[in-house]
Amino acid sequence: MSTNYTLFMFLSEYGKELWTRLDISSFPFDKSLNGFQIECPDKEIKKVAFAVDASAETIDRAADEGADVLVVHHGLFWGEPIAIKGAHYRRVKRAIDSGLSLFAAHLPLDAHPLYGNNAQMALRLGMTSYDPFALFHGTYVGFKGSLPFPMTIPEIARLLGFDREGGMDVLKFGPDMISSVAIVSGAGGDDIEEAIAEGVDLFITGVAPHEIYHTAKENAMNVLSGGHYRSEVFGVKALERLTKGEWKLDTVFIDAETGL
């Protein structure tokens, strides 16, 4: 559901705010083309749409909502030139024809200590403090810490909005009551070794590769995989709240669930 604000700011100003707030310049190693992937001529913007993925569905729905910008976690461009043809052409053309700019924030929106997917999951679990976790190219992208009180894995899953329909899976090899967690959203399953080394009770990620099963079992580690999509709705929703609350722009969140 969209809001009814009528304030505006310029497109270039909004892009600079997101770039600065998310410290995007600190992630030159990210394969995503972070920032504006489609930048329409500078104009006054009044409405911003948010989604996890840039796709035909989310672009169409953002355009139908009258949005000026679509902010996503997974954009259309990933570091290498790609021919604009077929489905890719239709996505880009629909955005341009609608005057819709596209802003992507990939790793910066995983790693941010306030707006990021992992920090937002920690906050959802009631964690008042958390430490960096999962070093990647010299930058931490996840967080670890203690829960406010011991919880079961089903309780944690409910707090995070994880369920089987959204792609959730559980490897239950550790303690029943969880007091400490390490969190890496999306395809962060390979960070299980660091979670084991840190001695946490539960490793939370989006999707876990097959090969970590025996690693988890042999090290008595619990793993909660919430689904790639479900583990990465948190960051874009946090940016929506920032946009609506601080800049008083009209916003809409486009939920295009993948179940993966």
N, C-alpha and C positions, 0 to 999 in steps of 0.2 A: 504494500500500500504506500503510495507516495504522500508527501507532505504538501502543504499549501503555502510555502514561503514564496515571496516575490522579489527578494533581494538578488543581486547579481554581482559577479566579479569577472574580470577579463580572463579569457582562456589561458593566456601566457602567464598571468599571475597565479592562477590555480595550479598550473603545471609546475611552476617554480616552488610553490608551497609544498606540494607533494614530494618533489625531488629533494628539497631541503629536509623536510620532516623525516623522510625515510632514509636519508643519508645515502642516496643511490650512488653517488660518486665513489663510495668505498667498496663497491662490488664490481670492479672492472672484469673480474674473472667469470661473472655470471654469463652463461650462454644466452640468456634472454636479452632481447633488445629492450632494456628498461627505459621508461620514460614514454614520450609520445611515439607511438608506432604509426599512427595516422593523426596528423595535426592539420586541421582545417584552418583557414585564415583566422587570425586573431579577432575575437569578437566578445561581446558580453555574453556570459553563460548564466543561465538561471537554474538548470536542472542537470543533475549528474546521476547516472546509473552505475550500479556496481554488480559484478558477477565474478565467479571464480574463473571461468573460461571465456575467451573470445571465440565465438562460434556463430554460425548462421542464425541459430535460435536467439542467442543473447543480443546480437547486433540487431536483428529484426525487432525484438521486443523493446530494446532501448530506443530504437528509432520510432516505434509505434507509441512509446511513452512520451515522445517529444524531448528526449534527453539531448543535451549538447555534447556530453562527454560520457564515454563508457570506461570505467576503471576496472581492470581485471588483474588477477594473479598470473594467469597463463595467457600470454598474448598470441599474436599471429606469426611473429618472427623470432627465430631462435639462433641468431649469430651467423648464419650463412645465407647468402642470397637464395631466394626461392622464386621461381617463375610465378607470375600472377596469372594463373589460368585455372580453369575448372572450378571446383568448389572454393578455392582460395580467391579466385577472381570475383566470384559472386559475393563473398564476404566483404572484400575490400570495396567493391563497387557499391554495395548497399550502404556501407558506412559513408562513403564520399557523397553519394547521391542524397543522403539524408543530412549532410552537414554534421555528421557525428565523428568527433575525435575519439581516438583510442589511446588510453594510457595504461601501460603494463608495469607491474612491480612484482618481480619474481622472488629471488633470494632476499632482497631488502625487506619484503613483506613476510618472510619466514623469520628473519633474524631480529627484527626491531624489538627493543626491550619493552615497548608499550603497545604499539599497534600491530605487532607481528602475530602470526598464527600461533607460535609456540608460547609467547608471553600471554596471549589472550586465553589459551587453554589453561595455563597456570593460574591465571586470575579466576577463571571459571571454577577451578577446583578450590578456590579460597586461599591459594598460596600468597602470602603477603610479601615474601621475598624469594628470590631464586637466583641461581648462579649460572653463568654461561656453560654450555655443553655442546659437544659435536663440532670440533674444529674442522673447517673446510677452507682450504687455500688461505690459511692464516686468519680466518674470521670465524667466530662462533655463530652457528645458526640456530642452535637449540638452547634449552634451559633445563636445569635440574634443581630439585629442592625437596623440602618436606611438606607434607600435607598438614592442614591445621589439626586434623585428628585422623586416626586410622579408618580406612574405608575398604570395602570389598571392590573387586573389579567391576561387578555389575553396577554398583553405586557410582563408580567413576565414569563408566560408560554412559549412564543416564545423564549425569551432569554435563557431559560433553556432547550429548545428542547423538551418540553412536548406537547403531543397531544393525541387525543382519541385513535389512533391506538396503542400507547405505554402504554395505561392503565390509561390515565389522567382522573381525576374526580374533580369537583369543588363544594364546598358547599359555596354559596354566601349569607352570612347573615350579613356581615359587610359593611364598607364604600366602595364606588366605587373606590376611589383613595387610593392607598396603599403607605404609607410612612415608615412603619416599618414592619419587618418580623422576624419570628423565624423559624429555619430550622433544621429538623431531617430527614435524609434520611431513605430509606427502610421502615420497619414496625414500624415507629415511631409515629403512630397516637395517641397512649395513652398519649403522652406528650401534648395534647391539653390543659389540665387543667393548665399547667405551662404557656403556651402561653397566655391563658386568664388572668392569674394572672399578667403577664408582661405587659398586655395592648397593645400588638402589633396589627396591622391591618390585618395581614395575617399569618397563620400557613402553612408552606410548609413541606410536607413529601412525602413518597413514596406511601404507601397504608394506607387508613383510615378504621378502623373497623366500622361495622354498628352502634355500640352503641354510637359513638361520634356524630351522626347526631343531636340528640336533644340537646346535650351539646353545640354544635356549634350554633344551632338555638337560644337557650334560652339565650346565652351569646353574641349574635350578632358578632360571630367570623367567618371570612372567612377561608376556608381551601382549599388549592391546593394540591391535591394528583397527583404526576406526574407519578406514576407507580413504582413498586419496582425496576425493572431493570433500567429504565431511570434515576431514582434518584441516582443510584449507578455506573454509568459509569464514573463519574467525577474523582474519586480517582485513578482508574487504568490507566486512560488516563494521569493523572498528573504524575504518576510513569513512564509511558512510556516516557513522555517528559524529566523527570529527567534522565532516563537511556540513552536516545539518546543524550541529551545535555551535561550532565556532564561526563558520562563514555564512550561516543562515540560508544556504541554498536548498532548493527543492531536491529531494533524492528519491531513488527507488532501488530496491535490491531485487535482482532477477535471479530466482532460484531455478537453475537448470540442472537438476540432480542427475548424476550419471550412475549411481549405484556401485561405483568402483572406487 
